[in-house]
């Protein structure tokens, strides 16, 4: 072998304090050196520099991280779980989150109550281990646990992720949580008394997901085409952002794309104005047929006074035609590069 490698090691129980765990558990390896130096001496891990030609034996269950200090070539191997007697490991290291977790996996079919306690203790010792947490969630989902317990576990995982992870790491957690949440919702939504738990879990996950992507939605500062969500997703979202038409930050939704292919964010007020587009009833038009909707040709801003006139116009047309005009106006009201400008429509009897 050649090169130099730095090792940091903790015994199976892991970092000695919660502060040390929080500082090191999810720390990128490139930052470990500075993080370790910031800890009190008694809380620091063992540190070893492995030189060319040297070997290092790491006992089972020991925490470790490595960093190549220069171009390094090495050969290594590790235990498989089949070679580890987890019962003996837990007796020798009762504070090891790894041993607790794997013992829970060992007994979950024969002793659900014990498995539940072991999962909880493993997560108490390693709260940032989302692999443990996801499998605990699956265990709860497949046992006779009350859905409230599973719902609370969803909330705990999301809260810990919000506290501990970067945006990219949160996205990775969602990659595992979303399918589990969908299963949970489907299984309980069919029962009237349990549907509220399905609703609560989906809402929590939706709010968490929305908070992650809010900055890259249309109208937000980091939005760009390369980060664009599917149109059918954007069409369902209602959120606050600066309106493309009036410039005021309000609740609204995404409209049609402009000439630059970027979807426009329109506030609820401007959407309301567009929906109250001027409707003119015409007795006859040479090239029209009854019930046909025609563009009257003029684009103008709809003021509050004009809105009153629209109400009067709507009351004078057949109810079915009015409803169709309203729906069509919501779906297809065009925009120009200067703002959202409602169309004037003509409904032909």
Steps between C-alpha positions, in 0.01 A plus 500: 500500500602862475386835639374622839158461656352665809261300717260622767354229726250472786418187703163332422304737726597789272567864593506554874266802510200627307704804396770280348239288323327806351833640384633184336217264406418665166816701453659484150834324529685801361380704802561234764845627600374846593188360669705262712734781606201704618396229748631469856795263510312230693221491237729457199531170313819297481713618210748294299720585201556185293822508299620310196532127566302509828181310579224593744247267664167660594292285739136424418244772585763776532414836350753620246561755227797536267665769289777451245767761571662440160439269203456162668461143385388243754322169545243432771219268604231500765274272699166388361208486740504121465834497683378711791307345790268789569384353833857495631567842352203651681605341830850641462390840369147577626544867405577430134229634268620254236454202732162625620374552147612160371359323805166670427518365145584156640200475733234712328298199382511307826481784755344818363494679835871445560583596142311825542699589812829408332421717197414793726819460704714474185347825369542668837873429480531582130224753420660594166508145369219524245564146379401374845203736510367395159512133591337569834221672306457196277487278808226714655310503173499122476398429858180561688617839627236768533533739203552787741830345605614470138380853426705634791805316371457666160493837675808416708700401192401816312583717802842338539570534127403869507735555792800299382517469121590704196246544221650219294503267801136586571413407143667161551293440814185589306595242238435233765219664695263583215427137394453402865263791557299407190457145630400628842244738351347237270470241774321728744303735275233233435409492871289796603641522852862469382489725194606798711841339553545457125414866452740613772796298367449613142465862611818485711697349213352746251586801718853367548546441127357838409738674741791330322399608150343838578808701395510344152130549415388756238509846651775409748857623480667167412254391231639392163392264223755237598328467841147503364242270652248324273215726385238281665676548835534876457131527412402363844718731709380810682776694674623857570734667251537835315226520234623527142208732418475744794837440670345454846591191705178311569354152491448381145572231245693434182348610170602429144853544375611826342693547177819409688344160593504586871168443684357817651397521865168686535355611834142416597387859447619505140355155443166629632515794261571271208204282592271802496586568137251711315220294344286652229179349385432531129170428333658381177836466332529401133761224532400360836287222637293492820708445811829587328756703693676771299791732575374859494846621403593749771750449784460749781539519877187409689433761770271462798232701320527276198457207731156626599410525134619143451265384777210665320603349170530153648150521645361563154637190328379142527634329811667217308679738265610715792644202686682385188640848440619523859671160487655567162621841613673347805675241289594698191525870581804619296787712622736746334856592589381800704255329729184298541235659281150350499324432170159632406275211399189484287237236569267432211152368565 
